[in-house]
């Protein structure tokens, strides 16, 4: 487009080096991802448990999680009220 094909060898080497490093990085990431998948590093920590849970067990787990969430919320609110009492 510019008609300027007179580029120094140093610039050509730089661009080819950057391109080669980019390609190397892409290959290393793909190989790393495959190895992580094979070894299980990309899977959930408790996948072996949750894969075999029944619907009843899931329902009980959801109930416990909701109860724990509500307890944490109540505790935060009590803490907030206590803090407001001390600041007044």
C-alpha positions in Angstrom: 0.0 0.0 0.0 2.7 2.4 0.9 5.1 1.1 -1.7 7.9 1.1 0.9 9.4 -2.4 0.7 12.8 -1.3 1.8 12.7 -2.5 5.4 15.8 -3.1 7.4 16.8 -6.7 8.4 16.7 -5.7 12.0 13.0 -4.7 11.7 12.2 -8.0 9.8 13.9 -10.1 12.5 12.0 -8.2 15.2 8.6 -8.8 13.6 9.4 -12.5 12.9 10.5 -12.9 16.5 7.4 -11.4 17.9 5.3 -13.6 15.6 7.2 -16.7 16.6 6.8 -15.9 20.3 3.1 -15.4 19.8 2.7 -18.7 18.1 4.8 -20.4 20.8 2.6 -18.9 23.5 -0.6 -20.1 21.7 0.8 -23.7 21.4 1.9 -23.7 25.0 -1.5 -22.6 26.2 -3.3 -25.3 24.2 -0.9 -28.0 25.5 -1.3 -26.7 29.0 -5.1 -26.7 28.7 -5.1 -30.3 27.5 -2.8 -31.4 30.3 -4.9 -29.6 32.9 -8.1 -31.3 31.6 -6.5 -34.7 31.6 -5.2 -34.3 35.1 -8.5 -32.9 36.4 -7.1 -29.5 37.4 -9.9 -27.7 35.5 -12.7 -29.6 37.2 -14.6 -28.7 40.3 -13.0 -29.7 43.6 -16.1 -31.7 44.6 -17.1 -33.0 41.2 -16.8 -36.6 42.2 -19.4 -36.0 44.9 -21.9 -33.9 43.1 -21.9 -36.2 40.0 -23.5 -38.9 42.1 -25.9 -36.9 44.2 -29.6 -37.8 44.0 -32.3 -35.1 43.5 -33.2 -35.4 47.2 -29.6 -34.8 48.3 -29.5 -31.8 46.0 -32.7 -30.4 47.6 -31.3 -30.9 51.1 -28.0 -29.2 50.1 -29.9 -26.3 48.7 -32.0 -26.0 51.9 -28.8 -26.0 54.0 -27.2 -23.4 51.8 -30.2 -21.1 52.0 -30.3 -21.5 55.8 -26.6 -20.7 56.1 -27.1 -17.7 53.9 -30.0 -16.4 56.0 -27.9 -16.9 59.2 -25.1 -14.9 57.7 -27.5 -12.1 56.7 -29.0 -12.0 60.2 -25.6 -11.9 61.8 -24.6 -9.0 59.5 -27.8 -7.1 60.4 -27.2 -7.7 64.2 -23.7 -6.4 63.8 -24.9 -3.4 61.9 -27.5 -2.6 64.6 -24.9 -3.0 67.4 -22.5 -0.7 65.6 -25.2 1.9 65.1 -26.0 1.8 68.9 -22.4 2.5 69.8 -22.1 5.4 67.3 -25.2 7.3 68.6 
